Amino acid sequence: METNVYQPAEDSALLAEAVVDRARGRFLEVGTGSGWVAERAAREADVTEVVASDVNPHACESARERGRRAAAEGHLGIEAVRANLVDPFADDAFDTVAFNPPYLPTDPDNEWDDWMEQALSGGETGRKFLDPFVDSVGRVLADGGRVLLLVSSLTGYDEVVARVESRGFAHETVVQESYPFEVLSVLELK
């Protein structure tokens, strides 16, 4: 299953740090991959419910398994839903939504068609999934809700901030790390 599911890496750890510190109430992780961040929320965050979604059925199964283990140890479980971004979820359904989008800029001529490519490739700009997520996430946020969004400098930080602002979100960088080839930031949107 590991070859079909994105496994936790530096970006996952950064998002998990923000989730543990800032997630509240009903929590949704979009693009859950292995379910590791959702599991961290179930075990460590101040949340009342954990839902993990992904288009990849293998990722959903991985998140379900992590949820079963967490529940068996007395923590919250994880409901896993196969979904494209926030499409199937009700209006005002979540207090916190987290997303580590596929963000690597990828030349269309060099893309390959498998689950790992889908977990990594953000299209030519790196914002193929980030932009539609920012455009639609406000619908599923409850009053006073927040979004924790991982952003890579490879996707154009200023372009992401401009889109966030154009959709009416206030934002702040809540955690950031520099790596040799990129800077990863988690933005909190309200």
N, C-alpha and C positions, 0 to 999 in steps of 0.2 A: 504494500500500500504506500510506502514512503515515496516511491517514484511517481505516484499519482497525486500526492498531497504536499503542499508547501509546508515545510518544517520550520519551527521557530528559529529565527536568526536575530541579528542586531535590531532590525526594524520592529520585530515582534516584541523584543524585550523593552524597547523604548515605549511602544504603545501600551504594553502591560503595565509599565510603571505609572503612566498617566491614568490608566483605567483603575488601578488599585487605589490611587490617591483621589480620583475625582468622580468616578462613576457612582451614581445614586439611583435608587428606585428600580424601575423596569429597564433592563439593559439589553441592547441588541448589538452583537458584533456582526457586521457585514463582511463577507469575504473571509470567513473564519479560518480557512486552511485546515491545519491540524486540530484546531479548537483550543490551542494552548492559552491564548489570551482570554477566551471565554471561560476556560477552566480557572484561570487566575482570578477572574471576576467572581466566579461562583464560590471560590475558596476564601478570597481576601478582601473584596470590595464591599461597600455598604449598599448592596443591591438586594432586591426582593424577588427578582425573576431574571433568568438568563436565557436569551434566545441567540442562537448562532445560525447564520445563513451563509450559503455558498452555492454557486451554480454547479460545483463539482460534487457528484454523489459520493465519491470516496471521502471528500472532506467532511461531508455531513455525517458519514458513518464514524469517522475519527472523532468528531466533536461529540457525537452520541456516546461513544465509548468513554471518553474523558468525563462526560457528565454522569455516566453510570458509576464510575469509580469515585467521583467526588460525592455523589449522593450516598453511596455505600459507606463513606467515611463521615457522614453526618453534615455535609455541606449541601448547598443548592445543587440541583441537577441542571442539565443543559437541554433545552429543547432545540433540536436542529431542524432547519427548514431549508429545502432546496429552493433557492430563489435568486432572481436577478436583482441585485441592489436592494431597494426597499419596496419593489413593486407589489408583493402580495400583502403587505402589512397595512393595518387600519390607520386612519388618521389619528393623530394624538396618542399613539399606542406606547411610546417609549419616553422615559425620562433621560436616558443616555444612549447615544448611538456611537459606536466606535468603528473605524474603518482604516485598514492598511491596504490601500488599493494596489493592484498591479501597476507599477510605475516606471519600469525600465523602458526608455524610449527604444523602439524597435523599428528598423527598416522593414516595410511590408515584404520586401523580397527575401528577407532573412528569417521570416517567421516560420514556425513549424506548428503542426496541428496536434497538440497533445495537452494533457491537463497541466503539466508544469509550465508550458509556454503560456497558457491562459492565466496561470497564477503570477507570472512575472511580467509579461508584456503589457505596457501601457500604450501601445500604438506609437505612431511617429513622434508625438509630443510628450508621451508619458502620462497624458491626462485623459486617455480614452474612457476610463471608468470614473476617474475623479470628478470630471466636469458634470456628467449626468447625476452623480451622487450628490454633489453640492446643489444642483438644481432641484432635486427631489426630496432630500432628507427633511427639509422643514415640515413637510406634510405629516410625517410620522412622529414628530417631536411633540410631546405634551407641553403645556404652558410651563415656562421656566426650564425647559429641557436644554440639554447641551450635546454637542457633537465633539468627539475626540478624533481628529483626522491626522494621520501620518502623512507628511509631505517630504519628498526628497528634493534636494537642490537640482537634481537631474531633470525634474519636471518643470522647472521654472517657478521658484518660490513666489516671485512678484506676480506672475500670472495667476497663480492659485489664490493669492490674497485678493487680487482684483476681482476674481470671480466670486469669492466668498462675500466681499463687500457689496458686489452688485446684486447679490441675493438677499441682502438686508441683515447679514450676520455681523455682530460684533465679534472680535476675535482677539486672542492673545496666544503667544507661544508659551506652553506650559513646561516643556522639556525639549532639550536639543542636544545632539551629539555630533561631533565632526569626525569623519573618517577620511582615509586618504583620497577617495574619489568623489565624496559627496558629504553633504550636511543633511542629517535627518532631524526633522522637527515634528512635534505634535502640537497642532493648533487646537485650542478649545474654542468652539463656535457657540454663540448664544444668540 
